[in-house]
Protein backbone atom coordinates (compact mmCIF):
# COMPACT_ATOMS: atom_id res chain seq x y z
CA UNK A 1 0.00 0.00 0.00
CA UNK A 2 2.77 2.43 0.94
CA UNK A 3 4.56 1.88 -2.36
CA UNK A 4 1.37 2.38 -4.38
CA UNK A 5 0.30 5.54 -2.55
CA UNK A 6 3.85 6.88 -2.44
CA UNK A 7 4.13 6.45 -6.19
CA UNK A 8 0.94 8.44 -6.70
CA UNK A 9 2.26 11.22 -4.45
CA UNK A 10 5.39 11.48 -6.60
CA UNK A 11 3.40 11.36 -9.86
CA UNK A 12 1.16 14.21 -8.71
CA UNK A 13 4.13 16.24 -7.46
CA UNK A 14 5.95 15.98 -10.79
CA UNK A 15 2.75 16.69 -12.71
CA UNK A 16 1.96 19.79 -10.69
CA UNK A 17 5.59 20.95 -10.81
CA UNK A 18 5.55 20.66 -14.61
CA UNK A 19 2.30 22.64 -14.80
CA UNK A 20 3.68 25.35 -12.49
CA UNK A 21 6.94 25.71 -14.40
CA UNK A 22 5.14 25.77 -17.75
CA UNK A 23 2.83 28.50 -16.43
CA UNK A 24 5.81 30.75 -15.67
CA UNK A 25 7.23 30.32 -19.15
CA UNK A 26 9.58 27.34 -19.05
CA UNK A 27 9.59 25.19 -22.19
CA UNK A 28 8.77 21.48 -21.99
CA UNK A 29 12.39 20.60 -22.75
CA UNK A 30 13.69 22.91 -20.01
CA UNK A 31 11.30 21.24 -17.55
CA UNK A 32 12.39 17.79 -18.71
CA UNK A 33 16.07 18.64 -18.26
CA UNK A 34 15.46 20.00 -14.76
CA UNK A 35 13.35 17.07 -13.57
CA UNK A 36 15.28 14.26 -15.26
CA UNK A 37 12.38 13.42 -17.57
CA UNK A 38 11.66 13.61 -21.31
CA UNK A 39 9.83 16.23 -23.33
CA UNK A 40 7.03 13.81 -24.25
CA UNK A 41 6.52 12.84 -20.58
CA UNK A 42 6.33 16.50 -19.56
CA UNK A 43 3.83 17.13 -22.33
CA UNK A 44 1.59 14.34 -21.02
CA UNK A 45 1.93 15.61 -17.44
CA UNK A 46 0.81 19.08 -18.49
CA UNK A 47 -2.09 17.95 -20.69
CA UNK A 48 -3.59 15.30 -18.40
CA UNK A 49 -6.06 16.12 -15.61
CA UNK A 50 -4.38 16.26 -12.21
CA UNK A 51 -4.00 12.84 -10.60
CA UNK A 52 -6.58 12.21 -7.86
CA UNK A 53 -5.02 11.06 -4.57
CA UNK A 54 -8.32 10.39 -2.82
CA UNK A 55 -7.29 12.47 0.19
CA UNK A 56 -7.70 16.24 0.11
CA UNK A 57 -5.08 16.79 2.82
CA UNK A 58 -2.46 14.91 0.80
CA UNK A 59 -3.40 16.81 -2.36
CA UNK A 60 -3.09 20.17 -0.60
CA UNK A 61 0.33 19.24 0.76
CA UNK A 62 1.64 17.94 -2.57
CA UNK A 63 0.30 20.91 -4.54
CA UNK A 64 1.78 23.36 -2.05
CA UNK A 65 5.13 21.62 -2.32
CA UNK A 66 4.97 21.81 -6.13
CA UNK A 67 4.33 25.57 -5.97
CA UNK A 68 7.21 26.02 -3.53
CA UNK A 69 9.57 23.99 -5.70
CA UNK A 70 8.55 25.86 -8.86
CA UNK A 71 9.06 29.22 -7.15
CA UNK A 72 12.50 28.20 -5.91
CA UNK A 73 13.57 26.77 -9.27
CA UNK A 74 12.40 29.95 -11.01
CA UNK A 75 14.95 31.93 -8.97
CA UNK A 76 17.75 29.98 -10.66
CA UNK A 77 16.18 30.15 -14.12
CA UNK A 78 15.42 27.48 -16.74
CA UNK A 79 19.03 27.24 -17.94
CA UNK A 80 20.48 26.39 -14.53
CA UNK A 81 22.04 22.92 -14.53
CA UNK A 82 20.82 20.40 -11.95
CA UNK A 83 23.94 18.58 -10.75
CA UNK A 84 22.41 16.42 -8.04
CA UNK A 85 19.00 15.03 -7.03
CA UNK A 86 18.41 13.41 -3.65
CA UNK A 87 15.69 11.05 -2.50
CA UNK A 88 14.80 11.20 1.21
CA UNK A 89 12.63 8.45 2.71
CA UNK A 90 11.74 8.39 6.40
CA UNK A 91 9.73 6.03 8.59
CA UNK A 92 8.80 7.15 12.10
CA UNK A 93 7.90 4.62 14.81
CA UNK A 94 6.32 4.85 18.23
CA UNK A 95 8.74 5.76 20.99
CA UNK A 96 10.47 8.42 18.96
CA UNK A 97 12.40 6.00 16.74
CA UNK A 98 12.90 6.72 13.03
CA UNK A 99 14.60 5.28 9.96
CA UNK A 100 15.82 7.77 7.37
CA UNK A 101 17.37 7.04 3.99
CA UNK A 102 18.95 9.86 2.01
CA UNK A 103 20.24 8.78 -1.40
CA UNK A 104 21.95 10.76 -4.13
CA UNK A 105 20.37 9.93 -7.49
CA UNK A 106 22.53 11.96 -9.87
CA UNK A 107 25.27 14.48 -9.52
CA UNK A 108 28.78 15.71 -9.96
CA UNK A 109 29.86 13.86 -6.85
CA UNK A 110 29.87 10.66 -8.90
CA UNK A 111 33.35 9.57 -9.92
CA UNK A 112 34.12 8.94 -13.59
CA UNK A 113 33.58 5.20 -13.35
CA UNK A 114 30.16 5.59 -11.70
CA UNK A 115 29.09 8.16 -14.29
CA UNK A 116 30.13 5.85 -17.12
CA UNK A 117 28.24 2.87 -15.67
CA UNK A 118 25.13 5.01 -15.18
CA UNK A 119 25.33 6.13 -18.81
CA UNK A 120 25.50 2.52 -20.01
CA UNK A 121 22.44 1.63 -17.94
CA UNK A 122 20.47 4.56 -19.37
CA UNK A 123 21.39 3.42 -22.87
CA UNK A 124 20.13 -0.09 -22.16
CA UNK A 125 16.86 1.21 -20.65
CA UNK A 126 16.26 3.45 -23.66
CA UNK A 127 16.97 0.64 -26.13
CA UNK A 128 14.40 -1.53 -24.38
CA UNK A 129 11.75 1.12 -25.13
CA UNK A 130 12.22 0.99 -28.91
CA UNK A 131 8.93 0.07 -30.61
CA UNK A 132 9.84 -2.66 -33.09
CA UNK A 133 6.51 -2.38 -34.90
CA UNK A 134 7.30 1.23 -35.75
CA UNK A 135 10.98 0.59 -36.35
CA UNK A 136 10.79 -2.33 -38.77
CA UNK A 137 10.12 -0.40 -42.03
CA UNK A 138 13.00 1.98 -41.32
CA UNK A 139 15.74 -0.45 -40.32
CA UNK A 140 18.89 0.27 -42.37
CA UNK A 141 20.10 -2.60 -44.54
CA UNK A 142 23.35 -2.75 -42.58
CA UNK A 143 21.52 -2.50 -39.25
CA UNK A 144 21.09 0.33 -36.79
CA UNK A 145 22.76 1.41 -33.58
CA UNK A 146 22.13 3.83 -30.74
CA UNK A 147 24.87 5.77 -28.99
CA UNK A 148 25.28 8.32 -26.22
CA UNK A 149 28.02 10.17 -24.36
CA UNK A 150 28.66 12.43 -21.40
CA UNK A 151 28.69 16.20 -22.03
CA UNK A 152 32.49 16.40 -21.89
CA UNK A 153 33.08 13.62 -24.47
CA UNK A 154 35.86 14.46 -26.93
CA UNK A 155 36.62 11.24 -28.80
CA UNK A 156 35.07 8.00 -30.02
CA UNK A 157 36.27 6.15 -26.93
CA UNK A 158 34.04 8.47 -24.84
CA UNK A 159 30.89 7.40 -26.74
CA UNK A 160 28.89 4.35 -25.64
CA UNK A 161 27.10 2.15 -28.21
CA UNK A 162 26.43 -1.52 -28.96
CA UNK A 163 29.21 -3.55 -30.58
CA UNK A 164 28.23 -4.36 -34.15
CA UNK A 165 24.82 -3.35 -35.47
CA UNK A 166 21.25 -4.09 -34.38
CA UNK A 167 19.08 -6.09 -36.76
CA UNK A 168 15.53 -7.43 -36.71
CA UNK A 169 15.36 -11.23 -36.66
CA UNK A 170 11.98 -12.94 -36.22
CA UNK A 171 10.48 -9.62 -35.06
CA UNK A 172 13.07 -9.31 -32.28
CA UNK A 173 15.87 -6.77 -32.05
CA UNK A 174 19.15 -8.67 -32.14
CA UNK A 175 22.09 -6.91 -30.55
CA UNK A 176 25.01 -7.45 -28.24
CA UNK A 177 23.32 -7.34 -24.86
CA UNK A 178 25.82 -4.97 -23.25
CA UNK A 179 26.75 -1.57 -24.70
CA UNK A 180 30.30 -0.38 -24.24
CA UNK A 181 32.46 2.64 -24.85
CA UNK A 182 34.28 2.89 -28.17
CA UNK A 183 31.98 0.34 -29.84
CA UNK A 184 30.89 2.38 -32.90
CA UNK A 185 33.38 4.74 -34.52
CA UNK A 186 30.99 5.85 -37.29
CA UNK A 187 28.03 6.73 -35.09
CA UNK A 188 30.37 8.23 -32.49
CA UNK A 189 31.91 10.47 -35.13
CA UNK A 190 28.50 11.76 -36.24
CA UNK A 191 27.43 12.35 -32.63
CA UNK A 192 30.60 14.26 -31.78
CA UNK A 193 30.28 16.41 -34.90
CA UNK A 194 26.66 17.16 -34.05
CA UNK A 195 27.47 17.89 -30.40
CA UNK A 196 30.06 20.38 -31.61
CA UNK A 197 27.21 22.30 -33.27
CA UNK A 198 24.47 21.73 -30.66
CA UNK A 199 26.05 20.94 -27.31
CA UNK A 200 22.75 19.67 -25.82
CA UNK A 201 22.66 16.68 -28.16
CA UNK A 202 24.44 13.74 -26.55
CA UNK A 203 22.48 10.78 -27.99
CA UNK A 204 22.01 9.51 -31.55
CA UNK A 205 20.52 6.64 -33.55
CA UNK A 206 20.34 5.92 -37.28
CA UNK A 207 17.33 4.99 -39.40
CA UNK A 208 16.72 4.33 -43.08
CA UNK A 209 15.28 7.54 -44.57
CA UNK A 210 11.98 7.45 -46.47
CA UNK A 211 12.40 6.87 -50.20
CA UNK A 212 10.42 7.60 -53.36
CA UNK A 213 11.22 5.75 -56.59
CA UNK A 214 14.44 4.48 -55.09
CA UNK A 215 15.65 7.93 -54.02
CA UNK A 216 15.60 9.67 -50.64
CA UNK A 217 12.25 11.46 -50.33
CA UNK A 218 13.44 14.98 -49.51
CA UNK A 219 9.85 16.23 -49.41
CA UNK A 220 9.01 13.76 -46.65
CA UNK A 221 12.10 14.81 -44.68
CA UNK A 222 11.15 18.47 -45.00
CA UNK A 223 7.61 17.67 -43.91
CA UNK A 224 8.62 15.91 -40.71
CA UNK A 225 11.11 18.62 -39.76
CA UNK A 226 8.43 21.30 -40.25
CA UNK A 227 5.68 19.26 -38.58
CA UNK A 228 7.74 18.47 -35.48
CA UNK A 229 9.79 21.70 -35.43
CA UNK A 230 13.02 19.73 -35.67
CA UNK A 231 16.02 21.49 -37.20
CA UNK A 232 17.47 19.61 -40.15
CA UNK A 233 21.13 19.35 -41.10
CA UNK A 234 22.95 17.46 -43.85
CA UNK A 235 25.98 15.22 -44.10
CA UNK A 236 27.90 13.62 -46.96
CA UNK A 237 29.41 10.20 -46.32
CA UNK A 238 29.45 10.81 -42.59
CA UNK A 239 30.82 14.37 -42.69
CA UNK A 240 28.44 17.00 -41.31
CA UNK A 241 27.89 20.08 -43.46
CA UNK A 242 28.35 23.50 -41.91
CA UNK A 243 25.42 24.20 -39.61
CA UNK A 244 24.62 26.73 -36.90
CA UNK A 245 22.18 26.61 -34.00
CA UNK A 246 19.91 23.78 -32.93
CA UNK A 247 20.31 20.44 -34.69
CA UNK A 248 17.78 17.59 -34.34
CA UNK A 249 18.00 15.52 -37.55
CA UNK A 250 20.88 14.90 -39.96
CA UNK A 251 20.25 13.51 -43.45
CA UNK A 252 23.03 11.76 -45.34
CA UNK A 253 21.66 11.07 -48.84
CA UNK A 254 24.35 8.50 -49.48
CA UNK A 255 26.62 7.89 -52.45
CA UNK A 256 28.00 4.99 -54.45
CA UNK A 257 28.74 2.29 -51.88
CA UNK A 258 27.40 4.45 -49.06
CA UNK A 259 23.91 3.75 -47.69
CA UNK A 260 21.64 6.79 -47.05
CA UNK A 261 21.03 7.45 -43.36
CA UNK A 262 18.73 9.55 -41.24
CA UNK A 263 20.37 10.38 -37.91
CA UNK A 264 18.12 11.33 -34.99
CA UNK A 265 19.66 13.39 -32.18
CA UNK A 266 18.46 13.86 -28.60
CA UNK A 267 19.52 15.40 -25.27
CA UNK A 268 19.50 11.95 -23.60
CA UNK A 269 18.82 8.34 -24.68
CA UNK A 270 15.23 8.21 -23.37
CA UNK A 271 14.20 11.41 -25.15
CA UNK A 272 16.00 10.17 -28.26
CA UNK A 273 13.75 7.10 -28.45
CA UNK A 274 10.63 9.29 -28.08
CA UNK A 275 11.90 11.52 -30.89
CA UNK A 276 12.54 8.52 -33.14
CA UNK A 277 9.00 7.26 -32.58
CA UNK A 278 7.55 10.72 -33.31
CA UNK A 279 9.56 11.00 -36.53
CA UNK A 280 8.49 7.56 -37.73
CA UNK A 281 4.84 8.40 -36.98
CA UNK A 282 5.17 11.65 -38.94
CA UNK A 283 6.74 9.83 -41.92
CA UNK A 284 3.84 7.37 -41.92
CA UNK A 285 1.18 10.10 -41.94
CA UNK A 286 2.72 12.34 -44.58
C-alpha positions as a Python dict, from the first residue, in 0.01 Angstrom:
ca = {
    (1, 'X'): (0, 0, 0),
    (2, 'X'): (277, 243, 94),
    (3, 'X'): (456, 188, -236),
    (4, 'X'): (137, 238, -438),
    (5, 'X'): (30, 554, -255),
    (6, 'X'): (385, 688, -244),
    (7, 'X'): (413, 645, -619),
    (8, 'X'): (94, 844, -670),
    (9, 'X'): (226, 1122, -445),
    (10, 'X'): (539, 1148, -660),
    (11, 'X'): (340, 1136, -986),
    (12, 'X'): (116, 1421, -871),
    (13, 'X'): (413, 1624, -746),
    (14, 'X'): (595, 1598, -1079),
    (15, 'X'): (275, 1669, -1271),
    (16, 'X'): (196, 1979, -1069),
    (17, 'X'): (559, 2095, -1081),
    (18, 'X'): (555, 2066, -1461),
    (19, 'X'): (230, 2264, -1480),
    (20, 'X'): (368, 2535, -1249),
    (21, 'X'): (694, 2571, -1440),
    (22, 'X'): (514, 2577, -1775),
    (23, 'X'): (283, 2850, -1643),
    (24, 'X'): (581, 3075, -1567),
    (25, 'X'): (723, 3032, -1915),
    (26, 'X'): (958, 2734, -1905),
    (27, 'X'): (959, 2519, -2219),
    (28, 'X'): (877, 2148, -2199),
    (29, 'X'): (1239, 2060, -2275),
    (30, 'X'): (1369, 2291, -2001),
    (31, 'X'): (1130, 2124, -1755),
    (32, 'X'): (1239, 1779, -1871),
    (33, 'X'): (1607, 1864, -1826),
    (34, 'X'): (1546, 2000, -1476),
    (35, 'X'): (1335, 1707, -1357),
    (36, 'X'): (1528, 1426, -1526),
    (37, 'X'): (1238, 1342, -1757),
    (38, 'X'): (1166, 1361, -2131),
    (39, 'X'): (983, 1623, -2333),
    (40, 'X'): (703, 1381, -2425),
    (41, 'X'): (652, 1284, -2058),
    (42, 'X'): (633, 1650, -1956),
    (43, 'X'): (383, 1713, -2233),
    (44, 'X'): (159, 1434, -2102),
    (45, 'X'): (193, 1561, -1744),
    (46, 'X'): (81, 1908, -1849),
    (47, 'X'): (-209, 1795, -2069),
    (48, 'X'): (-359, 1530, -1840),
    (49, 'X'): (-606, 1612, -1561),
    (50, 'X'): (-438, 1626, -1221),
    (51, 'X'): (-400, 1284, -1060),
    (52, 'X'): (-658, 1221, -786),
    (53, 'X'): (-502, 1106, -457),
    (54, 'X'): (-832, 1039, -282),
    (55, 'X'): (-729, 1247, 19),
    (56, 'X'): (-770, 1624, 11),
    (57, 'X'): (-508, 1679, 282),
    (58, 'X'): (-246, 1491, 80),
    (59, 'X'): (-340, 1681, -236),
    (60, 'X'): (-309, 2017, -60),
    (61, 'X'): (33, 1924, 76),
    (62, 'X'): (164, 1794, -257),
    (63, 'X'): (30, 2091, -454),
    (64, 'X'): (178, 2336, -205),
    (65, 'X'): (513, 2162, -232),
    (66, 'X'): (497, 2181, -613),
    (67, 'X'): (433, 2557, -597),
    (68, 'X'): (721, 2602, -353),
    (69, 'X'): (957, 2399, -570),
    (70, 'X'): (855, 2586, -886),
    (71, 'X'): (906, 2922, -715),
    (72, 'X'): (1250, 2820, -591),
    (73, 'X'): (1357, 2677, -927),
    (74, 'X'): (1240, 2995, -1101),
    (75, 'X'): (1495, 3193, -897),
    (76, 'X'): (1775, 2998, -1066),
    (77, 'X'): (1618, 3015, -1412),
    (78, 'X'): (1542, 2748, -1674),
    (79, 'X'): (1903, 2724, -1794),
    (80, 'X'): (2048, 2639, -1453),
    (81, 'X'): (2204, 2292, -1453),
    (82, 'X'): (2082, 2040, -1195),
    (83, 'X'): (2394, 1858, -1075),
    (84, 'X'): (2241, 1642, -804),
    (85, 'X'): (1900, 1503, -703),
    (86, 'X'): (1841, 1341, -365),
    (87, 'X'): (1569, 1105, -250),
    (88, 'X'): (1480, 1120, 121),
    (89, 'X'): (1263, 845, 271),
    (90, 'X'): (1174, 839, 640),
    (91, 'X'): (973, 603, 859),
    (92, 'X'): (880, 715, 1210),
    (93, 'X'): (790, 462, 1481),
    (94, 'X'): (632, 485, 1823),
    (95, 'X'): (874, 576, 2099),
    (96, 'X'): (1047, 842, 1896),
    (97, 'X'): (1240, 600, 1674),
    (98, 'X'): (1290, 672, 1303),
    (99, 'X'): (1460, 528, 996),
    (100, 'X'): (1582, 777, 737),
    (101, 'X'): (1737, 704, 399),
    (102, 'X'): (1895, 986, 201),
    (103, 'X'): (2024, 878, -140),
    (104, 'X'): (2195, 1076, -413),
    (105, 'X'): (2037, 993, -749),
    (106, 'X'): (2253, 1196, -987),
    (107, 'X'): (2527, 1448, -952),
    (108, 'X'): (2878, 1571, -996),
    (109, 'X'): (2986, 1386, -685),
    (110, 'X'): (2987, 1066, -890),
    (111, 'X'): (3335, 957, -992),
    (112, 'X'): (3412, 894, -1359),
    (113, 'X'): (3358, 520, -1335),
    (114, 'X'): (3016, 559, -1170),
    (115, 'X'): (2909, 816, -1429),
    (116, 'X'): (3013, 585, -1712),
    (117, 'X'): (2824, 287, -1567),
    (118, 'X'): (2513, 501, -1518),
    (119, 'X'): (2533, 613, -1881),
    (120, 'X'): (2550, 252, -2001),
    (121, 'X'): (2244, 163, -1794),
    (122, 'X'): (2047, 456, -1937),
    (123, 'X'): (2139, 342, -2287),
    (124, 'X'): (2013, -9, -2216),
    (125, 'X'): (1686, 121, -2065),
    (126, 'X'): (1626, 345, -2366),
    (127, 'X'): (1697, 64, -2613),
    (128, 'X'): (1440, -153, -2438),
    (129, 'X'): (1175, 112, -2513),
    (130, 'X'): (1222, 99, -2891),
    (131, 'X'): (893, 7, -3061),
    (132, 'X'): (984, -266, -3309),
    (133, 'X'): (651, -238, -3490),
    (134, 'X'): (730, 123, -3575),
    (135, 'X'): (1098, 59, -3635),
    (136, 'X'): (1079, -233, -3877),
    (137, 'X'): (1012, -40, -4203),
    (138, 'X'): (1300, 198, -4132),
    (139, 'X'): (1574, -45, -4032),
    (140, 'X'): (1889, 27, -4237),
    (141, 'X'): (2010, -260, -4454),
    (142, 'X'): (2335, -275, -4258),
    (143, 'X'): (2152, -250, -3925),
    (144, 'X'): (2109, 33, -3679),
    (145, 'X'): (2276, 141, -3358),
    (146, 'X'): (2213, 383, -3074),
    (147, 'X'): (2487, 577, -2899),
    (148, 'X'): (2528, 832, -2622),
    (149, 'X'): (2802, 1017, -2436),
    (150, 'X'): (2866, 1243, -2140),
    (151, 'X'): (2869, 1620, -2203),
    (152, 'X'): (3249, 1640, -2189),
    (153, 'X'): (3308, 1362, -2447),
    (154, 'X'): (3586, 1446, -2693),
    (155, 'X'): (3662, 1124, -2880),
    (156, 'X'): (3507, 800, -3002),
    (157, 'X'): (3627, 615, -2693),
    (158, 'X'): (3404, 847, -2484),
    (159, 'X'): (3089, 740, -2674),
    (160, 'X'): (2889, 435, -2564),
    (161, 'X'): (2710, 215, -2821),
    (162, 'X'): (2643, -152, -2896),
    (163, 'X'): (2921, -355, -3058),
    (164, 'X'): (2823, -436, -3415),
    (165, 'X'): (2482, -335, -3547),
    (166, 'X'): (2125, -409, -3438),
    (167, 'X'): (1908, -609, -3676),
    (168, 'X'): (1553, -743, -3671),
    (169, 'X'): (1536, -1123, -3666),
    (170, 'X'): (1198, -1294, -3622),
    (171, 'X'): (1048, -962, -3506),
    (172, 'X'): (1307, -931, -3228),
    (173, 'X'): (1587, -677, -3205),
    (174, 'X'): (1915, -867, -3214),
    (175, 'X'): (2209, -691, -3055),
    (176, 'X'): (2501, -745, -2824),
    (177, 'X'): (2332, -734, -2486),
    (178, 'X'): (2582, -497, -2325),
    (179, 'X'): (2675, -157, -2470),
    (180, 'X'): (3030, -38, -2424),
    (181, 'X'): (3246, 264, -2485),
    (182, 'X'): (3428, 289, -2817),
    (183, 'X'): (3198, 34, -2984),
    (184, 'X'): (3089, 238, -3290),
    (185, 'X'): (3338, 474, -3452),
    (186, 'X'): (3099, 585, -3729),
    (187, 'X'): (2803, 673, -3509),
    (188, 'X'): (3037, 823, -3249),
    (189, 'X'): (3191, 1047, -3513),
    (190, 'X'): (2850, 1176, -3624),
    (191, 'X'): (2743, 1235, -3263),
    (192, 'X'): (3060, 1426, -3178),
    (193, 'X'): (3028, 1641, -3490),
    (194, 'X'): (2666, 1716, -3405),
    (195, 'X'): (2747, 1789, -3040),
    (196, 'X'): (3006, 2038, -3161),
    (197, 'X'): (2721, 2230, -3327),
    (198, 'X'): (2447, 2173, -3066),
    (199, 'X'): (2605, 2094, -2731),
    (200, 'X'): (2275, 1967, -2582),
    (201, 'X'): (2266, 1668, -2816),
    (202, 'X'): (2444, 1374, -2655),
    (203, 'X'): (2248, 1078, -2799),
    (204, 'X'): (2201, 951, -3155),
    (205, 'X'): (2052, 664, -3355),
    (206, 'X'): (2034, 592, -3728),
    (207, 'X'): (1733, 499, -3940),
    (208, 'X'): (1672, 433, -4308),
    (209, 'X'): (1528, 754, -4457),
    (210, 'X'): (1198, 745, -4647),
    (211, 'X'): (1240, 687, -5020),
    (212, 'X'): (1042, 760, -5336),
    (213, 'X'): (1122, 575, -5659),
    (214, 'X'): (1444, 448, -5509),
    (215, 'X'): (1565, 793, -5402),
    (216, 'X'): (1560, 967, -5064),
    (217, 'X'): (1225, 1146, -5033),
    (218, 'X'): (1344, 1498, -4951),
    (219, 'X'): (985, 1623, -4941),
    (220, 'X'): (901, 1376, -4665),
    (221, 'X'): (1210, 1481, -4468),
    (222, 'X'): (1115, 1847, -4500),
    (223, 'X'): (761, 1767, -4391),
    (224, 'X'): (862, 1591, -4071),
    (225, 'X'): (1111, 1862, -3976),
    (226, 'X'): (843, 2130, -4025),
    (227, 'X'): (568, 1926, -3858),
    (228, 'X'): (774, 1847, -3548),
    (229, 'X'): (979, 2170, -3543),
    (230, 'X'): (1302, 1973, -3567),
    (231, 'X'): (1602, 2149, -3720),
    (232, 'X'): (1747, 1961, -4015),
    (233, 'X'): (2113, 1935, -4110),
    (234, 'X'): (2295, 1746, -4385),
    (235, 'X'): (2598, 1522, -4410),
    (236, 'X'): (2790, 1362, -4696),
    (237, 'X'): (2941, 1020, -4632),
    (238, 'X'): (2945, 1081, -4259),
    (239, 'X'): (3082, 1437, -4269),
    (240, 'X'): (2844, 1700, -4131),
    (241, 'X'): (2789, 2008, -4346),
    (242, 'X'): (2835, 2350, -4191),
    (243, 'X'): (2542, 2420, -3961),
    (244, 'X'): (2462, 2673, -3690),
    (245, 'X'): (2218, 2661, -3400),
    (246, 'X'): (1991, 2378, -3293),
    (247, 'X'): (2031, 2044, -3469),
    (248, 'X'): (1778, 1759, -3434),
    (249, 'X'): (1800, 1552, -3755),
    (250, 'X'): (2088, 1490, -3996),
    (251, 'X'): (2025, 1351, -4345),
    (252, 'X'): (2303, 1176, -4534),
    (253, 'X'): (2166, 1107, -4884),
    (254, 'X'): (2435, 850, -4948),
    (255, 'X'): (2662, 789, -5245),
    (256, 'X'): (2800, 499, -5445),
    (257, 'X'): (2874, 229, -5188),
    (258, 'X'): (2740, 445, -4906),
    (259, 'X'): (2391, 375, -4769),
    (260, 'X'): (2164, 679, -4705),
    (261, 'X'): (2103, 745, -4336),
    (262, 'X'): (1873, 955, -4124),
    (263, 'X'): (2037, 1038, -3791),
    (264, 'X'): (1812, 1133, -3499),
    (265, 'X'): (1966, 1339, -3218),
    (266, 'X'): (1846, 1386, -2860),
    (267, 'X'): (1952, 1540, -2527),
    (268, 'X'): (1950, 1195, -2360),
    (269, 'X'): (1882, 834, -2468),
    (270, 'X'): (1523, 821, -2337),
    (271, 'X'): (1420, 1141, -2515),
    (272, 'X'): (1600, 1017, -2826),
    (273, 'X'): (1375, 710, -2845),
    (274, 'X'): (1063, 929, -2808),
    (275, 'X'): (1190, 1152, -3089),
    (276, 'X'): (1254, 852, -3314),
    (277, 'X'): (900, 726, -3258),
    (278, 'X'): (755, 1072, -3331),
    (279, 'X'): (956, 1100, -3653),
    (280, 'X'): (849, 756, -3773),
    (281, 'X'): (484, 840, -3698),
    (282, 'X'): (517, 1165, -3894),
    (283, 'X'): (674, 983, -4192),
    (284, 'X'): (384, 737, -4192),
    (285, 'X'): (118, 1010, -4194),
    (286, 'X'): (272, 1234, -4458),
}
